[in-house]
């Protein structure tokens, strides 16, 4: 059975998941043959698996600025966030049950915050400006007003509009208030430098070209963190269950390769995104490009089209051979408006997120820009909006 796919170069949703990096593919195939043993066992196959797992941990730890024993592999970035937030709250319950989050965090952070509220905790949502960025002073004031804050959360960069957050300035405010900071680095890892100042960090391998099903959870040794799950001797006591050694190795290989090529790749992708940001408003009326035009991820751009349904736009572009996302990138299947765009105060419907893969070319972008105006005009016409 064959499944429909985007035309070559038409996949423009790397922020959802990046195609497997060639370096990861090579390592994964080898690791499936060599790293299948139980890393908790003392016989040869187990020792070899342990050695490979430790090597993967060292590679990833070096990128995030952690000690290898501070880092564990999870089954996903979402699980890493769940464990990071809930473990951080559990470890500091004597301090209080207040949690601070930015209004534009990924849904897995916000859903964990809602779970915390249902269990009797309190949550403060820190607002953002029209570019999607928090104000470090405002965040600091939240921490100053509350002496019962157990944990603060701030993403490294926004997953929907690409805006890079002032993590290191917020980390200073957290340090002054004695509050640990959890950083969701899923979109930043392998693309921009990982910010300093975090106490807990979560990431997801398939965002940087590693295999799906591998996440990263790093917890500083100085952090009072307690697992919200039953005790388990694996995963450093943080992540229970049998470790995916081949997956961890492939994730580490992809991350190392992405870091090595990041400067050149970021320059090329940023140039292409600049072209999209400039050309889209020129090609179509009633279009707003959102997110910070400068302090942003190099590969991502989002724009909103008035009088256009986002889901219809995604469907029509798919027919033209392009894969993009619309609405809340983490809840598009629910047809809910984007909480990120709503928090920014910009148009929440008719939005398209374009995120380039490492293989996206100039020709791919030009073809997308050539097709897009006709698609938007066709949808507007079918909606009864003429002459736009």
N, C-alpha and C positions, 0 to 999 in steps of 0.2 A: 504494500500500500504506500502510495506517495502522498506527501503532505505539501500544501502550498507554502511557499516561502517567498520572501522579498527578492527582488531582482538583485544581481550582484552589485554591491555597493549601496543598496537601498536600505540596509538595516541601520537605522539611526536612533536606536534606543539602548545605547551602551550603559546609560545610568540605571536601567533595570537589570541588565546583565550583559557582560562583555563576552564575546566569543572566546573560546579557550585559546590562551596564548600558545604559540608553537613550543615554547620552552616547557610549558606545563604538560602539553600532550606527550612530549618525549619522555619526561621524567615519570609521568603517570603510568605509561605503558611498562617502563622498566620496573617501577615500584610494585606494580601488581604481581610481578614475578618474584621480586626479592623481598618485599616488605609486608608479606601477608601474615607473618607470624604474630604471636601474642607478645607485645612488648613488656608484659608483666612477668614473663617466664624467664628462667635462667638457662635453658638449653640454647643451642646455637641459633635456631630460627628466631627465638624470642630476643636474644641479645642483638641480633642483626636488626630486627624491627625496632628495638629500643634505640639503637645507634642512629638509625635513619630518622626516627621521630625526634630525637634530641637535636639532630642536625637541622631539621625543618624549624624547630622551635628557636634555635639560635639565629637563623637567618631572619625570621620575622621579628624577633625581639630586637635585633640590631636596627631594623628599620623604624620601629616605633619608639626606640630609646628606652627599652626595658631590659631587666635581667631575664635570662631564659627561664628561671624558676618562677618568674612572675607571670608567665604567659601560658595559656592553655588553648587548645583547639576545641571548638564547639561544633555542633551540627549545623549552625547557621549564624548569620549576623543577628537575627532576631533573638535566638536563644542567648547569644552573648549579651545583648541588651537586657533581656529579662533577668538573667543571672546577675549582671552587673548592678542593675538598679535595685532589685529585691535584696541581693546580698549586701549592698551598701547600706540600705535602710535597716536591715536586720542587725548589721554589725554596730550600728550607732543608735539603737533604740533608746539607750539611756540618755542620749543627748536630746532626743525628741523625735517626732514623727512628721516633720514638715519636709516637703520635697519641692524644690524649685526647678522649673523647666522653662525653656523658651517656647513661645507660641507656635514655632514652626518646626519643632522636632518631628522626626519620623513617627509614623503612627504606632510603631512598636513601643516607643518611649511613652507616648501619650496614653496608650492603652494600659501600660503598666502603671502609669500615674493614676488612672481611673480605678484600677484594681486596688491600689494603695488607699485611695479615698473610700472605697467601699468597705475596706477593712478598718476604717476609723482614722486614717491619716489625713493630713491636709496637704494641699498642692497650691502653689502660686505659679501662674503662667506669666512669664515676662514678655511684654509686647515687643514688636519689631517695627522698624520704620518702613517706608514704602519700597525700599530696596531689599527688604527681608533680613535686615541685620539688627541684632540687639544692641542696645546702648550699654556699655560696660558700667557706666555710672548708675544707670537704672537697676541693672542686675545687682550691683553692689549694695544699693539702698535696700533691696529686698532682703539681702542677707543681713544687713545691719539691723533692720527692724525686727528680725526674728532671731531669737536665741535658741530656738528649738529646731533649726534646720539640720537635718541629718545628711542630706545629699543635694547637690546641684547638678543639672544636666545641660550640656550645650554641644550641639553638633559641630564638627569641624567645618563643614560646608553644607549648604542646603541641597537636598536631593531633587528639588523641583525647579529651582531657579538658578542654582549654581553659586549663590552669594557665599563668600567665605566669611565665617564668623570671627570676631575678635577674641578668640579663645584665650590667648595668653594674657590679655588684659583682664578678662573675667577671672582667669585662674589666680591672678594677683589678689583680686577682691575676695575670692574664696579663701585663699591662704590667710589673708588678714582677719577673716571671720572664723577661721578654723573649720571650714566646711570643705570636704572632699569634692572633687569635680569629676563627673563621668563625661567622657567625650565619645560621641558616636562618630567614628572616622571612616564609615563605610564608603562614602563618596570620595573622600580625600586620599585614601591610601593608594599609593602607586601613581598618583597624579600630581599632588602637591606635597610639600613637606608636612609631616605630622607635627601639629603644634605641641609645645611643651606645657607643663603645668598640670597635666591630668593625674588623677589618682586611680581612675578606672577607665579603660579604653575598650571599645568594641568595634569590630570590623567584619567584613564579609568577603570571602575570597573571590566569588564569582563577579564581583564588581571590578576587580583588577585583572581579570583574565584567568583566574584560577578555577578549579572545579566547583560546581554547586554542591552544597552540603558541607561546606567547611567554613566555620567562623572563627574569630579570634577574640579572646577575652584576656586582657592584661590587668592585673591588680597589683598595685604597689605593695611591697612588704610592709610598709608603714601604715597602710590603710586597714582600719578595723572593718573587716568584711567577713560575713558569715553566710555560708551556703544556705539558701532557702529550701534545698532539696535534702532528701535522706543522705546520710553519710555514705561515702564511697571512697575506696582506696585509690581509684584511678583519677586521672586528670588533676593531680595535685590537690585533691580534695575539693576542687571547684566544679569540675564537669564529670558527671558519672558516666560509666559505660565504656565499652571497648573503643579504643582510639582508631580513627581512620588514618592509618599510616600512609598509604599511597596518596590519599587526598591531601593530607598535610604537606607531604613532600612536593606535590604538584603545585599547591598553593604557594609554598615558599619559592619554588622555582619561578613561577609567574611573577611574584612580587619582586624578586631580585632583578628579573629581566626588565620589568616595567620601571623600576627605579633607575636602572642604568640608561634607559632610553627616554626617561621622563622629560629632560630638558629639551631635547630635539622634538619630541612628540608634542609637548605642550606648546612650543612655539608654532608648529604647523597647525595644530588644532585651534589655537587661539586666533590665528589669522583667518581660518575658515569660519569660525564663529563670528568674528568681527564682520565678515562679509555678509553673513546671514542677518546679523543685527542691523546692519546698515541698509541692506537691500529690501528686506521684508516690508518696512513701512513705505518705501518708495514704490513697490510693486502693487500694493493694495491699500485702499483707504480704510479708515476705522480699525487700525491694528495697533496694539500697544506691546512693545517689547519690554519685558519685566526683568527684575533682578539687577544687581550692580554691574555696570558695563566694564568695570576695571578690576575690582577686587572680587574675582569670581573664579570658578573652575574653568580650565581652558577648553573643555570639550562640550559644554552644555549651554543651551540658550532656550528660553521659553518666551512665547508671544501669544497674545490673546486677540481673537478676531471677533469684533462685534457682529451680531446677527448670524452667528454660526454656532451650531451645536458641536461640541468637542468630539463626542463619540462618532457623529456623522463624518467629521473631518478625518478622524483616524481611519474609519472604514473606507472612505473614498481614496485616501492616500495609499492605503493598503492595496487597493485595486490598481493603483498606478505603480505598485512595486516598492512602496516605501513603508517602513515600520517605524512609527513614532508613538508617543504616549500622550494622553490627555487627561485632564482632571487630576485628582489626587493620585500621584504616581503609585502609592501603596494601596489605594482603595478604589481604583478605577472600575473594578467589576461591580461595585455597589452603586455606581452612578452618583455618588455623593460629590458635592462641590469640593474643591481643594481647600483644606483648612489652611494651607500655607498662603495661597493667594488671598483668601479672606482675611487672614491676619495682617497681610501687607496692605490691604485696602485697595486692591486692583481688581480688574474684571476676573470673575471666577469661572466663567463659561467660555467656550470657544477657544480654549487654550491648547497649545501644542508644545510639547517639550521635545526638542531635537538634541540628541547627545551622540557625538561622533565616536566611532570605534578607532582603534589604532590604524585600521586599513582604509578609513574613509578618505577619498581623494578629492581634489579640486573638481574633477569632472562629476563626481557624485553630488557635490553641493550645487554645482551649476544646473544639473538635471533636476534636482529638487526645487530650486528656485524657478526653473522654467515651468514646472508642473503645478506648483502651489497656487498661483493666482487663478488659474482656470478652475481648479478644484473648489476654491473658496467662492468664486463667482457662481459656479454651478449650484452649490449648496444654498447660497443666498437667494438665487433665483427660484429654487424649489420651495424656499421658505416664504416666497412672496416679496422679497426685498429686491427691488429692481433698481438699476441705475447706479449701483455701487461698484 
